[in-house]
């Protein structure tokens, strides 16, 4: 799409998107949202056949939808790439959306049960990736997760969501200057052995200057298939 495009999907009816399999948008300086949800705030927005969603270099994009909706469903989506979206907050605006509020990118109303690849880079206003209310199996199909240059992101996910990501094979986190922990601290501490990400093969943590720990727990962490680990420029990590 060109630089002059604005509200690119505003003129389309939602039922016209039912057969879309790949949705990509890049280098559109004026776009603030993709879908103009006018008078449909009580609906669940569905993309029943979408396989890939790629948004890149959209400096004014704040939300996927223009207004609050009941939910959004991507039942077949397996690849999501968001890059260079400095104003993007989440999928739709809420009453408390501001730069100081924690509005997670993924919550229980955003459904993508077959997501395998998630790539996020330069989302400068995202302070939380996942809601604490996410079901354990939310990322059950996820195989690859890369998070780069998200300067306000403080952590990646809760222990319960991490336990459900049983197919994750690669995890890369770089240049997230506010990240203090990858997995949030467990409320009820216990002892023993925890197998997080049982299929994880590659782990890279780089240039995370506030990172104190991967997961603060009394348990021993076990990664049975881990073959490659890189930890670089994480001066506070214990």
C-alpha positions in Angstrom: 0.0 0.0 0.0 1.2 3.5 -0.7 2.0 6.3 1.8 -1.3 8.2 1.0 -3.7 5.4 1.9 -6.0 6.1 4.8 -8.3 3.7 6.7 -7.8 1.1 4.0 -10.6 -1.3 5.0 -13.1 1.3 6.0 -15.1 0.9 2.8 -15.2 -2.9 2.9 -18.0 -4.8 4.5 -16.9 -7.4 7.0 -18.5 -10.2 5.0 -16.2 -9.3 2.1 -13.2 -10.3 4.3 -14.4 -13.8 4.9 -12.3 -15.3 2.1 -9.2 -13.3 2.8 -6.3 -15.7 3.6 -3.4 -13.2 3.7 -3.7 -9.6 5.0 -0.7 -7.4 4.8 -0.2 -3.6 5.1 3.0 -1.6 5.1 4.3 2.0 4.7 0.9 3.8 5.0 1.7 6.9 7.1 -2.0 8.0 7.6 -3.7 4.8 8.6 -4.9 4.9 12.2 -6.9 1.7 12.1 -7.7 -1.1 9.6 -11.4 -1.7 10.3 -14.0 1.1 10.7 -16.4 -0.5 13.2 -19.3 2.0 13.0 -22.4 0.9 14.9 -21.2 -2.7 15.3 -19.6 -2.5 18.7 -21.7 -5.4 20.0 -20.4 -7.9 17.4 -17.7 -10.4 17.3 -15.5 -9.6 14.3 -14.5 -12.8 12.4 -11.8 -13.6 9.8 -12.7 -17.3 9.3 -10.0 -18.0 6.6 -7.2 -15.7 7.4 -3.8 -17.5 7.6 -1.3 -14.6 7.8 -1.5 -11.1 9.3 1.4 -8.8 8.6 1.5 -5.1 9.6 4.7 -3.1 9.1 5.9 0.5 9.1 2.5 2.1 10.0 3.5 5.1 12.1 0.0 6.3 13.0 -1.8 2.9 13.5 -3.2 2.8 17.0 -5.7 -0.1 16.8 -6.9 -2.9 14.5 -10.5 -1.8 14.9 -11.8 1.8 15.2 -14.1 1.1 18.1 -14.6 -1.3 21.0 -16.0 -4.7 19.9 -17.1 -7.8 21.7 -14.2 -9.8 20.3 -12.2 -10.8 17.3 -11.6 -14.3 16.0 -8.8 -15.6 13.8 -9.6 -19.4 13.8 -7.0 -20.3 11.1 -4.4 -17.7 11.7 -0.9 -19.2 12.0 1.4 -16.3 11.4 1.3 -12.8 12.9 4.0 -10.2 12.3 3.8 -6.7 13.7 6.8 -4.4 13.0 7.4 -0.7 13.2 4.0 0.3 14.8 5.1 3.0 17.3 1.6 4.1 18.3 -0.1 0.7 18.2 -1.8 -0.2 21.5 -4.0 -3.2 20.9 -6.8 -4.6 18.7 -9.4 -2.1 19.7 -9.7 1.0 22.0 -11.0 0.8 25.5 -12.1 3.5 27.9 -8.8 3.4 29.7 -6.5 3.3 26.7 -3.6 5.6 27.5 0.2 5.4 27.4 0.3 4.8 31.2 -2.3 2.0 31.3 -1.6 -1.6 30.8 -3.6 -2.8 27.8 -2.3 -6.2 26.8 -2.0 -7.0 23.1 -3.7 -10.4 23.7 -6.7 -10.9 26.0 -9.4 -13.4 26.3 -11.5 -11.7 23.6 -8.8 -12.1 20.9 -9.0 -15.6 19.6 -6.2 -17.2 17.5 -6.1 -20.8 18.6 -3.8 -22.0 15.7 -1.1 -19.3 16.0 2.3 -20.8 15.3 4.5 -17.8 14.6 4.4 -14.5 16.5 6.9 -11.8 15.6 6.8 -8.4 17.3 9.2 -5.5 16.7 9.2 -1.9 17.6 5.8 -1.7 19.3 6.8 1.1 21.5 3.5 1.5 23.5 2.9 -2.1 24.4 3.6 -2.6 28.1 2.0 -6.0 28.4 1.8 -8.8 25.8 -0.7 -11.1 27.6 -3.6 -10.5 29.9 -3.5 -12.3 33.2 -7.0 -13.8 32.4 -5.7 -15.7 29.4 -6.6 -19.4 29.5 -3.6 -21.7 30.0 -3.9 -23.2 26.5 -4.0 -19.9 24.7 -0.6 -20.3 23.0 -0.9 -24.1 22.8 0.1 -24.2 19.1 2.8 -21.5 19.2 6.2 -22.7 17.9 8.1 -19.5 17.4 8.0 -16.3 19.5 10.3 -13.3 18.7 10.0 -9.9 20.6 12.4 -7.1 19.6 12.7 -3.5 20.6 9.5 -3.1 22.6 10.8 -0.6 25.0 7.9 -0.5 27.5 7.3 -4.3 27.7 7.9 -5.4 31.3 7.3 -9.1 31.0 6.3 -11.7 28.5 3.6 -13.9 30.1 2.2 -15.4 33.3 3.3 -18.9 34.6 0.0 -20.4 33.6 0.2 -19.2 30.0 3.8 -20.3 29.8 2.8 -23.8 30.9 0.3 -24.0 28.1 2.8 -23.1 25.4 3.9 -26.7 25.1 4.9 -26.5 21.4 7.2 -23.5 21.7 10.5 -24.3 20.0 12.2 -20.9 19.6 12.1 -17.9 21.9 14.0 -14.7 21.1 13.8 -11.5 23.1 16.1 -8.5 22.3 16.4 -4.8 23.1 13.4 -4.6 25.4 14.7 -2.0 27.8 11.9 -2.2 30.5 11.7 -6.0 30.7 12.3 -7.2 34.3 11.2 -10.8 33.9 10.3 -13.1 31.1 7.7 -15.1 33.1 6.0 -13.2 35.9 6.5 -14.3 39.5 4.2 -17.1 40.7 1.8 -16.0 43.5 1.9 -19.4 45.3 5.5 -20.5 45.5 6.2 -24.2 45.5 9.2 -26.4 45.3 10.1 -29.2 42.9 10.8 -29.4 39.1 8.9 -27.4 36.5 9.1 -28.2 32.8 8.5 -25.0 31.0 8.3 -25.0 27.2 9.0 -28.8 26.9 10.0 -28.6 23.2 12.1 -25.4 23.4 15.3 -25.8 21.4 16.6 -22.2 21.0 16.6 -19.4 23.6 18.1 -16.0 23.2 18.0 -13.1 25.6 19.9 -10.0 24.4 20.3 -6.4 25.5 17.7 -6.6 28.3 19.3 -4.1 30.7 16.7 -4.4 33.5 16.1 -8.2 33.3 16.6 -9.6 36.7 15.6 -13.2 36.1 13.9 -15.5 33.6 11.4 -16.8 36.1 11.6 -16.1 39.8 10.6 -19.4 41.5 11.8 -21.8 44.1 11.5 -24.6 41.6 14.1 -26.1 39.4 13.4 -25.2 35.7 13.8 -28.0 33.2 14.1 -27.6 29.5 14.6 -31.2 28.1 15.2 -30.3 24.5 17.1 -27.1 24.8 20.2 -27.2 22.5 21.1 -23.5 22.0 21.2 -20.7 24.6 22.5 -17.2 24.1 22.4 -14.6 26.9 24.1 -11.3 26.0 24.2 -7.9 27.7 21.8 -8.6 30.5 23.8 -7.0 33.3 21.2 -7.4 36.1 20.3 -11.0 35.4 20.8 -13.3 38.4 
